């Protein structure tokens, strides 16, 4: 089986259908396979390849090993209209968090603001997807995730906290040219996926971005095993706070059990908190989105610094990438394509044809 010498372009819808077929063969029910594929293709379209199609083989492995539960029984518990806890029963993150986003929107329509905690899920994928789903409904979406410790903490030797992300999506006027604002960031200087990519390509890592197992900073991707926190104490402090706002809040602590003597504390899992805010409850949705657009117009009207390619707001450039990839096809790296082809052959799924 030959590997293409350069990235192959695949139509987004074909890639979505293909990925969903693989995941269904891997054990997910059709609806959940489609949802998970949607998250991967969304990330791939926006240029976030570390959370894109390359995740399909990894999820197939999670399902095969039983780390992810293909037949999860998701339940929602609530004692107040504005808050709920969704127990994922180890369902893949895209399945659990998509359901949580829908739940948060439904509740926020009544209460003005609603929060849904997600307990016991497995790898959430691109968290920006879920808050974007909320923004598509005209609400502000805010999300936090906490996972397994894999990042340094200022003053600690070795891995201490997780590269826990934060995402915020703010809707714009539907008639405007502005894509919604989407801030999607990890508390790490660099993603683990970027370290793996640098190792594969032999590219040196940026200064202060990664460290060896004992926490010594390094630019050598062969020696790097963990990212360092963004802004030092700021990033590590945010990660710890997100653990409290997600894992501890929903009664499923990760940090404390991971660093305990209990072997079960090292079992892979993640928790999350999604918040939906309805602008209508704060004075009017139309007035809000009009002001959002005016704010973005003001930002983009500011003088660009010397050497800058322009003035951009969070999510603007990735939205433009999505438009371009939607028209031309989603590029898939040779190594990823080979892995997908091998899985497809094993599972009896036909490979999609290249775009153009």
Secondary structure, 3 states (H helix, E strand, C coil): CCCCCCCEEECHHHHHHHHHHHHHHCCCCHHHHHHHHHHHHHHHHCCCHHHCCCHHHHHHHHHHCCCCCCCCCCEEEEEECCEEEEECCCCEHHHHHHHHHHHHHHHHHHHCEEEEEEEEEECCCCHHHHHHHHHHCCCEEEEEEECCCCEECCCCCCEEECCCEEEEEECCCCCCCCCCEEEEEECECCCHHHHHHHHHHCCCCCCCCEECCCCCEECCCCCCCEECECCCHHHHHHHHHHHHHHHHCCCCCCHHHHCCCCHHHHCCCEEEEEEEECHHHHCCHHHHHHHHHHHHHHHHCCCCCCCCCCCCCCCHHHHHHHHHHHHHCEEECHHHHHHHHHHHHHHCCCCCCECC
